[in-house]
Amino acid sequence: MRDPWHDQDPDPSNDPRAPWRRAWFDIIFGVDTRSGRAFDVVLLCLIVASVVAVALESVASIRASYGPWLRGLEWCFTAAFTAEYVLRLICVRSPWRYARSFFGVVDLLAILPTYLSVLLPGAQSLLVIRALRLLRVFRVLKLVRFSAESRMLVDALLASRAKIVVFLGMMMSLALILGTVVYWVEGEESGFTSIPRALYWAIVTMTTVGYGDLAPQTVVGQAVASAVMVLGYSIIAVPTGIVGAEVTQRLRAATALLCPRCGRGDHRAAASYCWDCGGALAPEGLEGEEPPAS
């Protein structure tokens, strides 16, 4: 297993700060040590507490009674997160590379609103972005082992994006047509004051959300609405089926690379023989076949 420290600093012995830098690196970025896991757990607790404090401050009654305390607490959270962000930049070999990474950008955005609130009152409400830092829980709970499954799902979404775009285009066209029909049938007397507003009604109805703020009043309009509702139920399963078909196809491809002899499944897509027992990986006609003699 590669040492993540050497990925950041190939020769820490040449740096007089290396001993304490490496110690902090193991604490901040490590999840295999007790101190690293404890650091991540404490960090997650601080993030949750900070988000709760921001949410409570948005309640008028709580803000009136405990506003100064909550703002003081927020500055304490910001100071802690600022120190953590600075330590992360110090520990890594390439601070600029970390600053541009996903978590680096999120860490920076998590502390900027508090400082901006000094110049722009109300900016501290943007601190709810700290909830994104809760994604670090995947490191703490070792859920990274599901990365292959998540990658398969992402690949399926990317592979079906053209079909989904075409489907959404057809649905928007259909919603525009139905909205225009209802606008022509109902008119401004029923609240359909424009085609965009009628389009909004068509989308809400077609997706079965049904806010109820806009509804047809005439018999013809209600008949059109009934047809849109039934249509909405029928189209909900379409994108699910598109993505599901792609996922099934990838699962079959992955299963096809299972070794029929020993059951080993961690083979590359282009593999022909099992790297463990040497059995053929072809799904048909070659089960148990020995590799060609060298």
Beta strands, then each sheet from edge to edge (+ up, - down):
end
